[in-house]
């Protein structure tokens, strides 16, 4: 009887603790695309989009219920955030990788030189499309050709082509307010599929045609620019004016399907060129390193999954991302939980953003995230937080797969790789 009483008491206590921990609730919320920033603002300026013929009806989405909760979701709380350009929209394109990483490099230019310069996202996008087309030809149509890519694609394009300012090349045609690559990508992809069907694998001819299409929709990028009366190439501008050396930037990754403390490939479709330079580290080291990066005054371009019930960007809600305890309690997030979601494809490399600051509140680190997508703009354009997200550390721990940073910010980790190898 005594043993039965003790067992019963233990079970009651365990269930009580479990019930206390599981406090997050979810709700079905009606979502009307027509009211979103993407449909109401970006697409409203596209002549091919006719609101009167929109047949989509409001539908329900499953999101964590944040009613009655307070979050550090105002810019003034992030007093340690690093200088960065104001968030701008990527429009109707899949080029978040360029916007996030270009923003990261703008902050790097300021950190290194004190210069506040707006750089061109579309200069890197243009050359990345050219590289993708060549990859498609060289692989005989097996390489992934899409709008997406990774942060180190920008670094790679800088190495090959340099960079120019936004003023020198913005990639917008006259009268365009927002980027729209729907027709551009459709035409390039149709052309490449035709090349594949006819087996016309002439790389130089294909590049010439792809560049002609790009020039039509984006304009031709400059081969020279003038700074203070001096003519220079984009590479000279990058090295002499911006003082950016692409070789000084590294990519940090964390997953268990590859060995830790080795440079490995990031196995996602957007890594179409199979880059294998990612420094793979355990999750705890990943989080500690990211926090040290921010504390040292650096920023990072991050690659994350943003299709979760804990990321709430619906109109009238705080732009926050947490991991609700009905998904997985914070203390249970580890390497295996993270890999499990990557392996079953509930974690994907959805979106790249720029992490620019952090603050600690109620035992959690929160991160200020500059964003180029429409979801972070479903609040009012007059709000200072327009174009920002606020990620809690549990969301970063579970859903941010990699980040790009200056090597000086992660010297201890890179030194550990040298020791292990």
N, C-alpha and C positions, 0 to 999 in steps of 0.2 A: 504493500500500500504506500509506503514511504517513497519507494522508487517511482511509483506511478505519479505521486504528487509532485515530485521533483521534475519529472519529465513533462508533465502538464504545464507546470509553472514556466519551464524553459521555453516550451512552444508558445505560450501566451506572450512571453517577453519578446521572443524572436519575431512573432507576427506584429507585435506592437511597434518594434523598431522598424520593421519593413514598411509598415503602414505610415510611420512618420516620415520615412525617407522618400516615399513615393507621393510627392505633393503636387507635381506638375500634372496638369490636365490638358486635354486637347479638345478642339471644337471644329465643327464644319462651318466654314465661313463662305458666304456667297461672294464670288469674284466676277466682276464685270470687266472684261478686257477693254471695253470701250472707254472706261474711266481711267485706265492706266496711263502713265506717262508715255509709254511706247506708242499706244494707239492714238491717244488724244493729241500728242505733240509731235512726235517724230514722224509717224506715218501720215499725219494730217497734211504735211507739206509735200508729200510724194504724189505726183500727178496720177500715177497708176492705181492709187488706192482711193476707192470710193466708199465713204462711210455709209451711204444710203444702201449699198448692196451688201453690207456686212451681215452675214446670216448667223454668226456665232451668238449663242445665248449665254447669259450668265450661268456659271456652274459653281459647284462647291469644291473647296479645297480644305485639306485637313492640316491644321496648324495648331501649335501649342497656344493655349489661352494665356495671354499676358495681362488680363484685366486686373487692376489693383496693384500691380507690381511696379517698382521703380528701378530704373537702370541708369548707368552713367552714359547717357546717350545725347549729351550736348558737348559741343566742341570746347567750351570754356573749361571743362574738367580735365582736358588733356593738355596741361600746361607744358609738358615735356615733349610735345609733338614737334617733329622736325619740319623745317620750311618745305613747302611743296606748292606747286601751281594749283590753282583752283580746279576742282573736278570738271572735266568736260565729257560730253557724251560720245560714245562710239557709234551712235546712230543705229541704222539697221545693217550692222555688219557683225561678223564673228571674229573681230580683231581685238578682243580684250587683252590678249597677250601683248600686243604692241602698245596699247594705251597704258596698261599697268607698268610695263617695264620702261617705257619712255619716261613716264612720270618718275620712276625710280632713278633713272639716269639724270633727270633734271635736278632732283634733290642732290645727287652725287656731285653734279657740276657746282651747285651752290656750296656744298660742304668743302669741296676742294679749292674753289676759286672765289666764292662770295658773289658770283654772277647769277642773276635771276634770268634765265634764258628759256623760252618756250621752244622745245624741240619738235621736230616733225615725226608724228606717228606713221604717216602714210609713206614716207620715204622708205622706212624699213618694210612696211607691208608690200610696197611695190616690188622690191628686190626679193622678198620672200616668195611672192607669187612666181617670179621668174625662176627662182631656185626650185620650187615645187614642180614646175612644169618640166624642168630639166631632169629632176628626180623621177618623174613619171615616165619620161622617155627612156632614161637609162635603165629603169627597172622593167621596161616593156609593159607599162601600164599597171604594175602591181603596187607602186608607191601611193600612199594616201594623198589625194588632192582635195583640199577643203579650205575653208576660210580660217580654221583654227591652227594654232601653233603653240610653242612654248616660250618661256621667258628668254631662254638662251638662244632662241632664234634671233632676237634683237641683237644680242651680243655678237652672234655669228655674222649678222649683216653689217654691224659696225666694223668688224675686222675686215670684211671683204669690200665694203663700199663707203665706209665712213658714215657721217650723219650731217644733216643740215638743220637749220632753224625752221620753225613753223612758218615764219615769214617768207623764207626762201622757197618752201614747198609745202602746201597744206593739203594737196590731193582733192580739193573741192573744185568743182566746175562752177562757172559763173551762175549765180542765182541759187546755188545749193546752200541750205542752212545746216543740214545734217548729212552725214555719210550714209550712202545706200549702195551696197554692193550686190544686191540681188541680181540685177541684170548683168552686171560685170561678171560675177561668178558663173552665172548660167551660160553666158557666151563662151567663156574660157573652157568650162567643163565640157560643153557640147563639142567644141573644137577638138579637145584632147581625146574624147571618146571616139570621135571620127578618125583621128590619127591612129588610135588603137585598132579600130575596126579595119582600117585599110593597111595597117602595118607600115605606115610611112614614118619610120623612126629616124628622121633627120633632125638631130638636136638643134642645130643652128637655125634651120628654117622654122622649127617650132618656137624657139625663143623669139625669133623675129616677129612671128605672128602674135604670140602672147603679149609682147611688148607693144605692138600696135593696138591691141585691144585695150591694154592698160592705159596707154596714152589717150585713147578716146574717152575713157571714163574717168581718169584721174589726172591727166596731163603728164607730160614727160618730166622726170626729175632732173634737176640741174646737175651738170658735170663740174661746174665751177661756181663759186660765190665770191662776192666782194665784201671784205671787212676792213673798215677804216682805210679805204683806198687800195687795199692789197687784194689781188686775186689769188684765191687758193682753192684747192680741191676739198671735197667733203672729208677726206681722211686728214688733210692738214688742219682743217677747221676743228675736227675732233681732238687732235693731239695738241695743237698749239693754242687754240682759244678755249676749248672746253676742258682740256687737260685730262681727258678720259683715255685710259689704256684698257681696252677690252680684255686683255690677258689678266687683269687684276680682279676679275669677277668670277665667282664660283657658284655652283648650284648644290644645295643641301637637300637630301631626300631621306625618307624613313619608311621602309617597308621590309618585311622579313623574307620575301621571296628571293631576295638576293643577299649575299653575305654582307654583314656589317663591316665597316671600316675598309671597304673597297670602293673604287669608283665603278659604277654600274650603269646599265641602261635603264631608263624610265620607260616601262612598257605600257605606253598609251598611244592611241592612233595619232594624236597631234604631234608626237615625237616621230614624225614621218622619216626623218633622216637617221633614226636610231642612235641618237646621241648617248654615249656611255660614259660621260664625264661626271655624273652625279655622285656626290660623296654621301654614301648611305650610312646612316647612324641609327642607334636605338632610339626609341621614342623619348625616353627621359632625357637623353642627351640633346635630342632635337628641340624639346621644349626649353631646356635650360639655355641652350645656345641662342635660340630666338629671343629669349628674354634678355640675355647679355647683349645681343646686337642692339636692341632698343635702348637699353640703359647706357650704352657707350655712345649714343647719339647717331647711330646708323639707322637706315630703313631697309626694307626688303620688299621685293616683288614676290607675292605668294600665289600658289596654285591650289585651288580648293574646290570642293564639292559644295554647291549652293542649292541643291534640290531637296532640302530636308524640311520636316515639319517644324524644326526648331529655328529655322531662318524665317523671320516674319518681316515682309516688306510690303504688306497690303496697305492700301490707303487708310490713313488714320491711325496707324500703329507705329511704335518705335522700330527703327531699322536695326534690329538686334538679331544675333544668332547665338543660340544656346543649344546644349544637348539636353532635352527633357529627360527626367528620370524614368519615364515610361519607355524610353528608347534604351538607355543604358545609364546607370548611376555613374557619377564622375569617378568614383574610386575604382570602378571596374574597367575604365578605359586603359588599355595597355597595348603592347605590340600586336598581340593576337586579335584583339577586338578590332583594331585598325586594319590589319591584313585581311581579316575575315570579310570586312565590308568592301575592301578593294577587290578581293578575289571573286566575290559574288556580284560585283559590279553595282552595288548600291553606293559605293564611293567611286566617283569618276572625276576626271580633271575638267570639271565644268567651266571654271572661270578663274581668270587671273586678276588680282587687285594689288594695291600698293599699301602696305602696312607702314604707318607713319608715326605712331605713338602708342602709349599705353598708360593705364592707371590701375591701381588696386582698390577694390571695393568689396566689402563683406567677404573677405577671404579668397576672392577670385581676381585674377588679372583680366583686365579688359583691354582690347586693342582697337585703336582707331584705324579704320580701313577706308582709304580713298578708292572710289569705284567709278567705272565708266559705263556701267550697264543702266538699263531703264529702271530696274527694280529698286535701286537706291534713290530713285527720283520720284517715287510715288507720294512723297510729301510735297509741301508747297515750295516752289522755286525761291520764295522769299526767306525760307528757313536757312539759317547758317549751315545746317546739317544736310542740305540738299546735295546728294552725290556721295554720301558717306554711309558706311555700316559701322556697327559696334559689335565686335565678336568677343564672346566670353572664352576663357582659356579652355574649357571643355570642348567647345566647338573646334577650336584650333587644334587641340590635341587629337581629336578624332577625324577631322575632315580637311585639314590643310596638309597636303602631301609633300610639298617641296617649297623652297624659297631660294631666291637669288640675292647675293649680297657681296659686298667688297671683301676680299680675302683678309684684309686687316682686322675685320670684325670677328673673324673666326679662326684666329691664329692657333689657339689651343687645340681646336678640333683637327685642323690640318696637320699640326704637329703629331697628334695621336695617330693619324694615318701613316705618317712617316715611321713612327715607332713600330706599328703593327706590320707594316710591309717592308 
